Amino acid sequence: MANQTDRVFHETLVHPAMFAHPSPKSVGILGGGDGGSLREVLKHKSVTDVTMVELDEKVVSVSKEYLPEISDCSDIVGSKPNCFDDDRLSLVFTDAFAYVKDKKEANGKFDVLVADVNQPENQDEYTDADTVNALVESLSPLGVLVINAGEAPMIVDPRADKGMQPKREAFTKLLEAHPKIASIFVFEDAQSGYVDPVAFLVACRDASCRKNWYGQTDEINYQVFDRLQPMKSKKPALIQFDGATQRSYQVPPRAWETVYCRREPEPFECAYRGLDMTKELFEYYPKNEDESAFVIRESKE
């Protein structure tokens, strides 16, 4: 990750998930030893504790010494100059996926869990049912999980399990089958510092997160204003994420739908894409029943 683009990438990874939750207090970060995700999480007023689980202590020490701008929290009101010195942070040095599997205290703990590790194709744990279950179980009842899902699909790609991202497809199917996952969102961003657009996946334990995810532009802009700490410099807290950006994430590009519908057997909902041009149209005009093909009457029951 080039340090000049770290803010764009980490804003895209962190904030859609944070704003999908009504008021995240306890946040987990898997990996993220450079401090970028931590910096973005600490901008939220509601956050009371952060648990970061990083495998290698040297990643943190080297990042603090040679890439100090990534973990720079000096401009955030209420934070320490370096994000790693924030009193809300608990820093654990161990394997992140083993931590969520082995630590019973992680069960139901995190309002938001940010997986700032490798994309699924380079992280075999995403295809392990026990690990995926542990990730879900670590979420609070309204909890939200977000991962970097790798390179975004192209419309010419084969079905996902036969293409370039089979492990992402396996992970997605494990989430789809999990009884405690109510909503899954995928989105992509072309501004995150990579040659190709980067995909992200957000999963919610409760369907109520859909209301926040599908908010209007002005609603989301107000949430950004209301929920983030001000900057001492008076500059905007974010350079990438805002209401308009979130609106662009709400409907994935057509390539996602196309590749999804190449699954075998084809998902039933794929039969309802677009308009059936062979069917007759029935128009309804609320202010002109005479011109309408049908009327609406209030039930007497």
TORKOL-4160 file (C-alpha; in steps of 0.2 Angstrom, whole numbers, padded with zeros to 4 digits, m for minus):
301
<pt num="1" X="0000" Y="0000" Z="0000"/>
<pt num="2" X="0008" Y="0016" Z="m0006"/>
<pt num="3" X="0007" Y="0029" Z="0009"/>
<pt num="4" X="0000" Y="0042" Z="m0002"/>
<pt num="5" X="m0016" Y="0032" Z="m0005"/>
<pt num="6" X="m0018" Y="0024" Z="0012"/>
<pt num="7" X="m0031" Y="0036" Z="0017"/>
<pt num="8" X="m0042" Y="0032" Z="0002"/>
<pt num="9" X="m0040" Y="0013" Z="0005"/>
<pt num="10" X="m0043" Y="0013" Z="0023"/>
<pt num="11" X="m0058" Y="0025" Z="0023"/>
<pt num="12" X="m0066" Y="0014" Z="0010"/>
<pt num="13" X="m0062" Y="m0002" Z="0021"/>
<pt num="14" X="m0068" Y="0005" Z="0037"/>
<pt num="15" X="m0082" Y="0018" Z="0036"/>
<pt num="16" X="m0095" Y="0010" Z="0025"/>
<pt num="17" X="m0095" Y="m0004" Z="0039"/>
<pt num="18" X="m0094" Y="0008" Z="0053"/>
<pt num="19" X="m0109" Y="0018" Z="0047"/>
<pt num="20" X="m0119" Y="0003" Z="0044"/>
<pt num="21" X="m0119" Y="0001" Z="0063"/>
<pt num="22" X="m0130" Y="0013" Z="0072"/>
<pt num="23" X="m0117" Y="0017" Z="0086"/>
<pt num="24" X="m0101" Y="0006" Z="0086"/>
<pt num="25" X="m0093" Y="0006" Z="0103"/>
<pt num="26" X="m0082" Y="m0010" Z="0103"/>
<pt num="27" X="m0072" Y="m0013" Z="0087"/>
<pt num="28" X="m0060" Y="m0027" Z="0082"/>
<pt num="29" X="m0046" Y="m0025" Z="0069"/>
<pt num="30" X="m0038" Y="m0041" Z="0062"/>
<pt num="31" X="m0021" Y="m0036" Z="0055"/>
<pt num="32" X="m0019" Y="m0018" Z="0051"/>
<pt num="33" X="m0002" Y="m0016" Z="0059"/>
<pt num="34" X="0002" Y="m0001" Z="0049"/>
<pt num="35" X="m0011" Y="0009" Z="0059"/>
<pt num="36" X="m0022" Y="0015" Z="0044"/>
<pt num="37" X="m0038" Y="0006" Z="0049"/>
<pt num="38" X="m0035" Y="0010" Z="0068"/>
<pt num="39" X="m0034" Y="0029" Z="0063"/>
<pt num="40" X="m0050" Y="0029" Z="0054"/>
<pt num="41" X="m0059" Y="0019" Z="0068"/>
<pt num="42" X="m0053" Y="0031" Z="0081"/>
<pt num="43" X="m0062" Y="0046" Z="0071"/>
<pt num="44" X="m0079" Y="0039" Z="0077"/>
<pt num="45" X="m0085" Y="0047" Z="0093"/>
<pt num="46" X="m0095" Y="0032" Z="0099"/>
<pt num="47" X="m0079" Y="0020" Z="0100"/>
<pt num="48" X="m0075" Y="0016" Z="0117"/>
<pt num="49" X="m0063" Y="0001" Z="0114"/>
<pt num="50" X="m0053" Y="m0006" Z="0100"/>
<pt num="51" X="m0044" Y="m0023" Z="0100"/>
<pt num="52" X="m0031" Y="m0025" Z="0086"/>
<pt num="53" X="m0024" Y="m0042" Z="0083"/>
<pt num="54" X="m0008" Y="m0041" Z="0073"/>
<pt num="55" X="0004" Y="m0056" Z="0070"/>
<pt num="56" X="0020" Y="m0048" Z="0069"/>
<pt num="57" X="0025" Y="m0035" Z="0082"/>
<pt num="58" X="0039" Y="m0028" Z="0070"/>
<pt num="59" X="0025" Y="m0023" Z="0058"/>
<pt num="60" X="0019" Y="m0010" Z="0071"/>
<pt num="61" X="0036" Y="m0004" Z="0076"/>
<pt num="62" X="0043" Y="m0002" Z="0058"/>
<pt num="63" X="0027" Y="0007" Z="0053"/>
<pt num="64" X="0028" Y="0019" Z="0068"/>
<pt num="65" X="0046" Y="0023" Z="0063"/>
<pt num="66" X="0046" Y="0023" Z="0044"/>
<pt num="67" X="0028" Y="0027" Z="0040"/>
<pt num="68" X="0022" Y="0038" Z="0055"/>
<pt num="69" X="0009" Y="0047" Z="0044"/>
<pt num="70" X="m0002" Y="0032" Z="0043"/>
<pt num="71" X="m0004" Y="0030" Z="0062"/>
<pt num="72" X="m0004" Y="0049" Z="0064"/>
<pt num="73" X="m0019" Y="0054" Z="0075"/>
<pt num="74" X="m0012" Y="0071" Z="0080"/>
<pt num="75" X="m0026" Y="0080" Z="0071"/>
<pt num="76" X="m0041" Y="0070" Z="0079"/>
<pt num="77" X="m0049" Y="0079" Z="0094"/>
<pt num="78" X="m0047" Y="0068" Z="0109"/>
<pt num="79" X="m0034" Y="0056" Z="0102"/>
<pt num="80" X="m0015" Y="0054" Z="0106"/>
<pt num="81" X="m0002" Y="0060" Z="0093"/>
<pt num="82" X="0001" Y="0042" Z="0088"/>
<pt num="83" X="m0014" Y="0031" Z="0085"/>
<pt num="84" X="m0005" Y="0016" Z="0094"/>
<pt num="85" X="m0004" Y="0026" Z="0110"/>
<pt num="86" X="m0023" Y="0029" Z="0111"/>
<pt num="87" X="m0030" Y="0023" Z="0128"/>
<pt num="88" X="m0044" Y="0014" Z="0119"/>
<pt num="89" X="m0033" Y="0002" Z="0111"/>
<pt num="90" X="m0029" Y="m0015" Z="0116"/>
<pt num="91" X="m0015" Y="m0022" Z="0105"/>
<pt num="92" X="m0013" Y="m0041" Z="0104"/>
<pt num="93" X="0002" Y="m0049" Z="0095"/>
<pt num="94" X="m0004" Y="m0066" Z="0089"/>
<pt num="95" X="m0012" Y="m0074" Z="0074"/>
<pt num="96" X="m0028" Y="m0065" Z="0071"/>
<pt num="97" X="m0039" Y="m0079" Z="0065"/>
<pt num="98" X="m0033" Y="m0090" Z="0079"/>
<pt num="99" X="m0038" Y="m0077" Z="0091"/>
<pt num="100" X="m0056" Y="m0076" Z="0086"/>
<pt num="101" X="m0057" Y="m0095" Z="0086"/>
<pt num="102" X="m0048" Y="m0098" Z="0103"/>
<pt num="103" X="m0053" Y="m0083" Z="0113"/>
<pt num="104" X="m0070" Y="m0085" Z="0121"/>
<pt num="105" X="m0070" Y="m0067" Z="0127"/>
<pt num="106" X="m0071" Y="m0062" Z="0109"/>
<pt num="107" X="m0088" Y="m0070" Z="0107"/>
<pt num="108" X="m0102" Y="m0057" Z="0104"/>
<pt num="109" X="m0089" Y="m0043" Z="0108"/>
<pt num="110" X="m0087" Y="m0033" Z="0092"/>
<pt num="111" X="m0100" Y="m0020" Z="0085"/>
<pt num="112" X="m0088" Y="m0019" Z="0070"/>
<pt num="113" X="m0075" Y="m0031" Z="0065"/>
<pt num="114" X="m0062" Y="m0025" Z="0051"/>
<pt num="115" X="m0052" Y="m0038" Z="0043"/>
<pt num="116" X="m0037" Y="m0028" Z="0037"/>
<pt num="117" X="m0028" Y="m0044" Z="0031"/>
<pt num="118" X="m0024" Y="m0052" Z="0014"/>
<pt num="119" X="m0038" Y="m0054" Z="0002"/>
<pt num="120" X="m0047" Y="m0071" Z="0002"/>
<pt num="121" X="m0036" Y="m0078" Z="m0012"/>
<pt num="122" X="m0021" Y="m0076" Z="m0001"/>
<pt num="123" X="m0029" Y="m0080" Z="0015"/>
<pt num="124" X="m0034" Y="m0099" Z="0017"/>
<pt num="125" X="m0044" Y="m0096" Z="0033"/>
<pt num="126" X="m0058" Y="m0088" Z="0023"/>
<pt num="127" X="m0063" Y="m0105" Z="0016"/>
<pt num="128" X="m0063" Y="m0113" Z="0033"/>
<pt num="129" X="m0080" Y="m0115" Z="0040"/>
<pt num="130" X="m0075" Y="m0115" Z="0058"/>
<pt num="131" X="m0065" Y="m0099" Z="0056"/>
<pt num="132" X="m0079" Y="m0091" Z="0047"/>
<pt num="133" X="m0091" Y="m0096" Z="0060"/>
<pt num="134" X="m0079" Y="m0089" Z="0073"/>
<pt num="135" X="m0079" Y="m0072" Z="0064"/>
<pt num="136" X="m0098" Y="m0071" Z="0064"/>
<pt num="137" X="m0099" Y="m0077" Z="0082"/>
<pt num="138" X="m0087" Y="m0063" Z="0087"/>
<pt num="139" X="m0100" Y="m0050" Z="0082"/>
<pt num="140" X="m0112" Y="m0042" Z="0093"/>
<pt num="141" X="m0131" Y="m0044" Z="0089"/>
<pt num="142" X="m0130" Y="m0029" Z="0078"/>
<pt num="143" X="m0112" Y="m0032" Z="0073"/>
<pt num="144" X="m0105" Y="m0029" Z="0055"/>
<pt num="145" X="m0090" Y="m0038" Z="0047"/>
<pt num="146" X="m0080" Y="m0030" Z="0033"/>
<pt num="147" X="m0066" Y="m0038" Z="0022"/>
<pt num="148" X="m0055" Y="m0033" Z="0008"/>
<pt num="149" X="m0062" Y="m0045" Z="m0005"/>
<pt num="150" X="m0049" Y="m0043" Z="m0018"/>
<pt num="151" X="m0050" Y="m0038" Z="m0036"/>
<pt num="152" X="m0067" Y="m0033" Z="m0043"/>
<pt num="153" X="m0075" Y="m0045" Z="m0055"/>
<pt num="154" X="m0076" Y="m0042" Z="m0074"/>
<pt num="155" X="m0092" Y="m0045" Z="m0084"/>
<pt num="156" X="m0083" Y="m0058" Z="m0095"/>
<pt num="157" X="m0077" Y="m0069" Z="m0080"/>
<pt num="158" X="m0084" Y="m0086" Z="m0078"/>
<pt num="159" X="m0094" Y="m0092" Z="m0063"/>
<pt num="160" X="m0084" Y="m0087" Z="m0048"/>
<pt num="161" X="m0079" Y="m0104" Z="m0042"/>
<pt num="162" X="m0070" Y="m0107" Z="m0058"/>
<pt num="163" X="m0063" Y="m0089" Z="m0060"/>
<pt num="164" X="m0049" Y="m0079" Z="m0052"/>
<pt num="165" X="m0057" Y="m0078" Z="m0035"/>
<pt num="166" X="m0064" Y="m0095" Z="m0030"/>
<pt num="167" X="m0059" Y="m0092" Z="m0012"/>
<pt num="168" X="m0069" Y="m0076" Z="m0011"/>
<pt num="169" X="m0084" Y="m0086" Z="m0018"/>
<pt num="170" X="m0082" Y="m0100" Z="m0005"/>
<pt num="171" X="m0081" Y="m0087" Z="0009"/>
<pt num="172" X="m0097" Y="m0079" Z="0002"/>
<pt num="173" X="m0106" Y="m0095" Z="0001"/>
<pt num="174" X="m0101" Y="m0099" Z="0019"/>
<pt num="175" X="m0108" Y="m0082" Z="0025"/>
<pt num="176" X="m0124" Y="m0085" Z="0014"/>
<pt num="177" X="m0127" Y="m0101" Z="0023"/>
<pt num="178" X="m0124" Y="m0095" Z="0041"/>
<pt num="179" X="m0140" Y="m0093" Z="0051"/>
<pt num="180" X="m0133" Y="m0078" Z="0060"/>
<pt num="181" X="m0129" Y="m0067" Z="0044"/>
<pt num="182" X="m0145" Y="m0057" Z="0039"/>
<pt num="183" X="m0137" Y="m0046" Z="0025"/>
<pt num="184" X="m0122" Y="m0046" Z="0014"/>
<pt num="185" X="m0116" Y="m0031" Z="0003"/>
<pt num="186" X="m0102" Y="m0031" Z="m0010"/>
<pt num="187" X="m0095" Y="m0015" Z="m0017"/>
<pt num="188" X="m0080" Y="m0009" Z="m0027"/>
<pt num="189" X="m0069" Y="0006" Z="m0028"/>
<pt num="190" X="m0057" Y="0012" Z="m0041"/>
<pt num="191" X="m0048" Y="0025" Z="m0030"/>
<pt num="192" X="m0040" Y="0014" Z="m0018"/>
<pt num="193" X="m0022" Y="0014" Z="m0024"/>
<pt num="194" X="m0022" Y="m0002" Z="m0035"/>
<pt num="195" X="m0021" Y="m0004" Z="m0053"/>
<pt num="196" X="m0038" Y="m0012" Z="m0054"/>
<pt num="197" X="m0054" Y="m0008" Z="m0044"/>
<pt num="198" X="m0054" Y="m0016" Z="m0026"/>
<pt num="199" X="m0069" Y="m0026" Z="m0020"/>
<pt num="200" X="m0075" Y="m0026" Z="m0002"/>
<pt num="201" X="m0088" Y="m0036" Z="0007"/>
<pt num="202" X="m0099" Y="m0031" Z="0022"/>
<pt num="203" X="m0109" Y="m0044" Z="0032"/>
<pt num="204" X="m0122" Y="m0039" Z="0045"/>
<pt num="205" X="m0129" Y="m0050" Z="0059"/>
<pt num="206" X="m0145" Y="m0040" Z="0059"/>
<pt num="207" X="m0156" Y="m0034" Z="0044"/>
<pt num="208" X="m0158" Y="m0017" Z="0052"/>
<pt num="209" X="m0141" Y="m0012" Z="0044"/>
<pt num="210" X="m0150" Y="m0011" Z="0027"/>
<pt num="211" X="m0158" Y="0005" Z="0033"/>
<pt num="212" X="m0141" Y="0013" Z="0036"/>
<pt num="213" X="m0133" Y="0005" Z="0021"/>
<pt num="214" X="m0146" Y="0012" Z="0009"/>
<pt num="215" X="m0147" Y="0029" Z="0017"/>
<pt num="216" X="m0150" Y="0045" Z="0006"/>
<pt num="217" X="m0135" Y="0056" Z="0002"/>
<pt num="218" X="m0139" Y="0070" Z="0014"/>
<pt num="219" X="m0143" Y="0057" Z="0028"/>
<pt num="220" X="m0126" Y="0049" Z="0026"/>
<pt num="221" X="m0118" Y="0066" Z="0025"/>
<pt num="222" X="m0126" Y="0071" Z="0042"/>
<pt num="223" X="m0120" Y="0055" Z="0050"/>
<pt num="224" X="m0102" Y="0059" Z="0044"/>
<pt num="225" X="m0104" Y="0076" Z="0052"/>
<pt num="226" X="m0112" Y="0070" Z="0068"/>
<pt num="227" X="m0103" Y="0054" Z="0072"/>
<pt num="228" X="m0085" Y="0059" Z="0068"/>
<pt num="229" X="m0073" Y="0069" Z="0079"/>
<pt num="230" X="m0068" Y="0086" Z="0072"/>
<pt num="231" X="m0051" Y="0089" Z="0066"/>
<pt num="232" X="m0040" Y="0101" Z="0076"/>
<pt num="233" X="m0034" Y="0109" Z="0059"/>
<pt num="234" X="m0053" Y="0112" Z="0054"/>
<pt num="235" X="m0050" Y="0101" Z="0039"/>
<pt num="236" X="m0063" Y="0088" Z="0034"/>
<pt num="237" X="m0061" Y="0072" Z="0043"/>
<pt num="238" X="m0062" Y="0062" Z="0027"/>
<pt num="239" X="m0056" Y="0064" Z="0010"/>
<pt num="240" X="m0064" Y="0050" Z="0001"/>
<pt num="241" X="m0080" Y="0044" Z="0010"/>
<pt num="242" X="m0096" Y="0054" Z="0010"/>
<pt num="243" X="m0114" Y="0052" Z="0006"/>
<pt num="244" X="m0112" Y="0052" Z="m0013"/>
<pt num="245" X="m0098" Y="0039" Z="m0011"/>
<pt num="246" X="m0109" Y="0028" Z="m0001"/>
<pt num="247" X="m0123" Y="0029" Z="m0013"/>
<pt num="248" X="m0111" Y="0023" Z="m0027"/>
<pt num="249" X="m0109" Y="0007" Z="m0016"/>
<pt num="250" X="m0127" Y="0003" Z="m0014"/>
<pt num="251" X="m0129" Y="m0005" Z="m0031"/>
<pt num="252" X="m0114" Y="m0015" Z="m0037"/>
<pt num="253" X="m0109" Y="m0014" Z="m0055"/>
<pt num="254" X="m0118" Y="m0026" Z="m0067"/>
<pt num="255" X="m0102" Y="m0038" Z="m0067"/>
<pt num="256" X="m0106" Y="m0044" Z="m0049"/>
<pt num="257" X="m0124" Y="m0048" Z="m0054"/>
<pt num="258" X="m0119" Y="m0057" Z="m0070"/>
<pt num="259" X="m0105" Y="m0067" Z="m0062"/>
<pt num="260" X="m0117" Y="m0072" Z="m0048"/>
<pt num="261" X="m0130" Y="m0078" Z="m0060"/>
<pt num="262" X="m0117" Y="m0089" Z="m0068"/>
<pt num="263" X="m0118" Y="m0100" Z="m0052"/>
<pt num="264" X="m0124" Y="m0118" Z="m0055"/>
<pt num="265" X="m0138" Y="m0121" Z="m0052"/>
<pt num="266" X="m0143" Y="m0103" Z="m0056"/>
<pt num="267" X="m0150" Y="m0094" Z="m0041"/>
<pt num="268" X="m0169" Y="m0092" Z="m0043"/>
<pt num="269" X="m0169" Y="m0073" Z="m0041"/>
<pt num="270" X="m0159" Y="m0072" Z="m0057"/>
<pt num="271" X="m0174" Y="m0076" Z="m0067"/>
<pt num="272" X="m0181" Y="m0059" Z="m0062"/>
<pt num="273" X="m0168" Y="m0048" Z="m0070"/>
<pt num="274" X="m0174" Y="m0034" Z="m0081"/>
<pt num="275" X="m0191" Y="m0033" Z="m0089"/>
<pt num="276" X="m0200" Y="m0047" Z="m0098"/>
<pt num="277" X="m0204" Y="m0039" Z="m0114"/>
<pt num="278" X="m0217" Y="m0052" Z="m0119"/>
<pt num="279" X="m0229" Y="m0047" Z="m0104"/>
<pt num="280" X="m0243" Y="m0035" Z="m0105"/>
<pt num="281" X="m0240" Y="m0018" Z="m0096"/>
<pt num="282" X="m0253" Y="m0013" Z="m0083"/>
<pt num="283" X="m0251" Y="0005" Z="m0078"/>
<pt num="284" X="m0257" Y="0014" Z="m0062"/>
<pt num="285" X="m0260" Y="0033" Z="m0060"/>
<pt num="286" X="m0264" Y="0038" Z="m0042"/>
<pt num="287" X="m0273" Y="0054" Z="m0048"/>
<pt num="288" X="m0282" Y="0047" Z="m0063"/>
<pt num="289" X="m0291" Y="0030" Z="m0060"/>
<pt num="290" X="m0300" Y="0031" Z="m0076"/>
<pt num="291" X="m0284" Y="0030" Z="m0086"/>
<pt num="292" X="m0277" Y="0016" Z="m0074"/>
<pt num="293" X="m0277" Y="m0002" Z="m0078"/>
<pt num="294" X="m0283" Y="m0006" Z="m0060"/>
<pt num="295" X="m0289" Y="0002" Z="m0045"/>
<pt num="296" X="m0284" Y="0001" Z="m0026"/>
<pt num="297" X="m0297" Y="0000" Z="m0013"/>
<pt num="298" X="m0295" Y="0000" Z="0006"/>
<pt num="299" X="m0300" Y="m0016" Z="0014"/>
<pt num="300" X="m0315" Y="m0016" Z="0026"/>
<pt num="301" X="m0308" Y="m0029" Z="0037"/>
